[in-house]
Amino acid sequence: MALKKVLTIAGSDTSAGAGMQADLKTFQEHNTYGMVALAAVVTMDPKTWAHDVTPLPLDLLDKQLNTAISIGPDAIKTGMLGSEEVIKRARQAYDESGSEIFVVDPVMVCKGEDEVLNPGNTEAMIKELLPKATIVTPNLFEAGQLSGLGKLTSIEDMKKAAEKIHELGSQYVIIKGGKALESDKAFDLFYDGKKHILLSTDKFQSSYNHGAGCTFAAATTANLANGESPEDAVKHAKAFVASAIKNGWRMNEFVGPVDHGAANRIEKIEVYTEEV
Ligand code: ADP
């Protein structure tokens, strides 16, 4: 049977743990046919690992989107888009594609913990992407920004934020408590408009986890493309990324990526679910 075609509209992380590299590796691990429309290239200074983001010209993004859409993606995922204009193009591309699966990873480039570098991007995601989203996958910080609730520190806060984000139009919401929530387990909260499901795994090392968020959203996208229900898609994505994190590795003195293939190659991790 032909593979499902999955398109990511995202940035390139030259260190290859996150961004479109994480997406493609994850799509491959899920037996889907991964495609990319690249919005920007992120490079790192070898001496300091300071990040430099170079956006691609918009007409080049448009040409990629035209090509990819002509191939007929079964699902589309967004990652780091970088500007309001690119966010708009991503939404238009989804509309034109005829695809019925749209996974929005609302990546916000942050300086420190609490400052959004470009608040206009958050507004654009709310206006352009959330009303069309099948599912949105914010981390704790991004969920605080999208919901307008600010800093979230508990499961109760996550439930409130999920309800607010659902009202903005996304059919399903998963908020990653993950590394940011103070807890002994790695908790994520799934909301379908009616019930809240708490997903958990053990918490593993967090020194080498670069790319965890992208990998989780990409796995969710591939699972949906392969016909899983949204609840199964996030549960299996969480198992996939938990193994990737547990087997993360030191790349250099600055960064360590997750091992995107660990779930298939090394070990499976169990995910627990309960209604809360
Ligand atoms: P982001 O990279 O977008 O900030 P997170 O790293 O918080 O996202 O979460 C990505 C996924 O990895 C979530 O499912 C989260 O629960 C999980 N996760 C994050 N840190 C850990 C950890 N130390 N152990 C196990 N799972 C984790």
Boltz pocket constraint, residues with backbone or C-beta under 6 A from the ligand:
constraints:
  - pocket:
      binder: B
      contacts: [[A, 137], [A, 138], [A, 139], [A, 140], [A, 176], [A, 177], [A, 178], [A, 179], [A, 180], [A, 186], [A, 187], [A, 188], [A, 201], [A, 202], [A, 203], [A, 204], [A, 205], [A, 206], [A, 209], [A, 211], [A, 212], [A, 213], [A, 214], [A, 216], [A, 238], [A, 241], [A, 242], [A, 245]]
      max_distance: 6.0
